[in-house]
Amino acid sequence: METSLHRELKLIYAASPEDTEVRIGRFRIDAVNGKELIEIQHGGLSAIRDKIQKLLKDHRVRVVKTIIARKLLVKRKSRRGRVVERRLSPKRGQLLDVFGDLVHFTRVFPHPRLTLEVLLVEVEEWRYPGHGRRRRWRLRDFQIEDQKLLEIQGHRVIRRAKDLANMVPNSIPLPFDTQDLANALQIKRWEAQKVAYCLRHTGAAEPVGKRGNAILYAWPKPKRKAG
């Protein structure tokens, strides 16, 4: 089911309301603005990887990846029932969360016709209780009725591997391992390992040796201009 959040973002990025849900070949595109095709992705980037790879053969594509920075939960007593609770979710997304998705997207990014835009949003999420007996494998006992856009808190445009490297503070020691990366970004080491994977596989950083069992990374040296 399409959410209000998705509909609102399509209208923000499209050249006009008529430029949403446009058919391009065998694909349906969220929005079109000039010659740029725009796909708005709330889930994992791996779900649209093959589609984007095919579209890039002939088109400029912008992938808008949303990250929920703040979420207001609105709970109903039942489906279409009265509201019984409003509260802020303790979960907060941040810009660096995009690396968790990029590990499944490095076959596509970077590409000269691809722009990745990370959008930090504040949303209102409407919920009602789920039905039936809760099973062990189920992570939630509720149904999401809708998500609504409250505010766009910020965005970051990523076009080149260098743009990923620029997300790492200049204070990081060189060469660095994933613990250095975790310290510089103030994240856990397992998260830093995903960042390092993306940096390496996009060419933003390169392995230059080892410190014990840890791989050491450095920024690539600038290529000399011919002549």
Buried (B, 14 or more C-beta within 10 A) or exposed (E): EEBBBBBBBBEBBBEEEEBBBBEEEEBEBBBBBEEBBBBBBBEBBBEBBEBBBEBBEEBBBBBBBBBBBBBBBBBBEEEEEEEEEEEEEEEEBEBBBBBBBBBBBBEBBBBEBBBBBBBBBBBBBBBBBEEEEEEEEEEEEEEEBBBBBBEBBEBBEBBBBBBBBEBBEEEBEEBBBBEBBBBBBEBEEEBBBBBBBBBBBBBBBBEBEEEEEBBBBEBEEEEEEEE
